[in-house]
Amino acid sequence: MKATNMKTVEINHIAKIAGHLRFVGAIGEDNFALARIETDEGVRFMEAMVLNRYYEEVPIITSRICGSCSIAHNLAAIFAVEQALAIHPNLEISLLREALMHAQWIYSHSLQTFFLSSSDVIGTNSNLDFIKSCSAEAKLVLEIRSFGGRLAEVIGGRVVHPINSVIGGFRVVPDWQKFLQIKNSLPEILNKAVFLFEKVSKSSWPNFYSKSLFASLESREHYPFWSERMKFSDGLELNKNEFLGEIEELSSPNEKVKRVLKKQKPFFVGALARINNSYGRLSPLAKKCFDSLNIELPTYNPFYNFYAQVVEIINSLQELIPILDKIAEFLNRPNVEKKLLKTFVITAGKGSALIEAPRGLLYHEYEIAKDGRIMYCNIITPTVISLANLEKDLRHFLPEVRQLSEAQAKQWIRMLILAYDPCVGCATH
């Protein structure tokens, strides 16, 4: 194909994401298309930064990879180091960590689905215009997001970059009165989230089909945050120790972001992958909301990741009800602090963790020397995993928008990129 037959599309800055991306694409007369996501952000070498540091520093350092994903990185690092040191958390610690993960999903999804994605649906790139035209909905979103932030703060010590969540448990017992206020506000927040879902379920997204391979954690008991097992939508199931053997990370001298493939094929992680793979584990109310969309599963429209994230907000809020009840049972007991921080002996070891960050699978792996220093670190983030699949979807999407005006074509391309909820800070870790 001659270059003169190619129509190029460039978007030099994709706004409303965690970091800076640009899009470069081209399409020929026979719908042959090229698509590339690029970034000018520098690589920060966080994996090298933790080397020769002591184990207790790892969750603190890695949580700085990203403000949006800081709790996920904190907990992934903790789980991996605890496996290396043979630390086994008790029920109290596990419940607080589960609540902390739910808090992050609520906080992150609320921001992404409404303030970063929805404004494009109504035809504006400005959140200020979005708030003016949808003031009631914006107020509800802020209340829901505030709930997630307050819960994260009372358990983790901060909304972003938690300092109370450490190897072995928690340094400080969460404030009882603050916790009780949050717990008591949960039913009202859940009702508001369902009301908001009913509003956004009427939104219209492009009718776009692009078959993908989906990957997520696997649990036969609940909608999974962390698990020893994962699965692909092609039927393959494996434990977390087999994950690296099934994928390959690709890099080139001119690229600042790696890409991940499974046997030369890209795959999709995140909310849509989780619902495609684990719909049956959704809470009853979340399942009812998703069913109201009349979307047949598996669905291969990446724009529906928006719906999936809103459903996951409802799922997290409903699942939090019994979790916060159980936490309330032990939190105000005498000497509870002894239950919230395990004692352990530092030994040499290796450990890994595969958890579900809001944006999808997150992998941390460490090797620890007998004096507690980190000798090896490997981190694979959701955006790194999904990037090749996003570029595949963009190649398929370009023929769909070639007849649109340049402005509208760029808007739809931005919408598809935002539907993936990319995090460049994580990708350039």
Secondary structure, DSSP 8 states (H G I E B T S, - for coil): --GGG-EEEEEEEE-SSBS-EEEEEEE-TT--EEEEEE-------HHHHTTTSBGGGHHHHHGGG-STTHHHHHHHHHHHHHHHTT----HHHHHHHHHHHHHHHHHHHHIIIIIIIIHHHTT-S-HHHHHHHTHHHHHHHHHHHHHHHHHHHHHHSSSSS-SSEETTEESS---HHHHHHHHHHHHHHHHHHHHHHHHHTT-----------BEEE--SSSS-SB-SEEEETTS-EEEGGGHHHH-EEE--TT-SS-EEEBTTB--B-SHHHHHHHHGGGS-HHHHHHHHTTT--SS---GGGHHHHHHHHHHHHHHHHHHHHHHHHHHHTSTTGGGTSB-------EEEEEEEEETTEEEEEEEEE-TTSBEEEEEEE-HHHHHHHHHHHHHHHHHHHHTTS-HHHHHHHHHHHHHHT--BHHHHT-
